[in-house]
């Protein structure tokens, strides 16, 4: 199975999922209680791992969180011509 060849794949999937859940704790989604639970999930994902794996778990979680939370950057209007 794929998880036997890549043992951390499931851990990184949960890290991406936790990043998405953390992004949902912001005002647009209004699931504020996830902001208290998700950091605990990240700590549990990192227990007993090497430093490099802990870094990658945090990195994947942060990338997923920022991609969802900063959706509004795509909505910024174009600059006005002629200043």
N, C-alpha and C positions, 0 to 999 in steps of 0.2 A: 504494500500500500504506500501511498505517497507520504504519509506521516512517519513511516519507518525510515524513509530515505532522508527526510528533512524534519528532524525532531522538534525544531522550534517553530515550524510553520503554524501550528495551532496557537502557540503563544503569540505570534505576531498578528494572527487574525483577531485574537481577542484584544490585542493592543489597538488595532485599527477600530474595532468595535467600541472600545472604551473612548477613543478620541471622538468618534461620532456622537456617543452619548454625552460626552462633556460639552460638545458644541451645542447640543440640544438644551443645555441648561441656561443658555443665553435668552434674552427677552423675546425674540421672535417665536421660539418654540415654547417658552415658558414652562419648562420642566426643571425648575430650580433645584429640586431635591436631588437630581442626578449630580449636581455639583458637589454634594457631600459624599456620595457613594463611590463615584468613579476614581478618585485618588486612592481610595483603599483597594480597589481592583488592581490599579497599577502597581501598588506595593506588593500585593499578593502575586502578581505576575512576575515580579522581580526577585522574590525570595529564593535564595539558594542558587542563583545564576551567576555566571561570570560577569565581569564588568562590561565586556563588549556586548553581551546579550542584553544586559540592563540598559545600556545606551541605545541599542536598536529598538527595544520595546518602547522607551520614551520617545524616540525619534518618530517611529511609525504612528504612535498615538498623537503626537504633536502635529505631524503633517496632516493627519485626518481631521483633527480638530480645527486647524487653521484654514483648511480648504473649505470646510462647511461654514465656519464662523465668519469668514471674510468674503462671503458671497457678494456683499454690497460694493466691493471694489469694482465689480463689473458694471455696476449701475451708475458710476460717476460720469457725468456728462462730458462731452468733448469741450476743449477749451474754446473760449470766445475769440473770434478773429479780430485782430487789430486792437492792441492795447494802447 
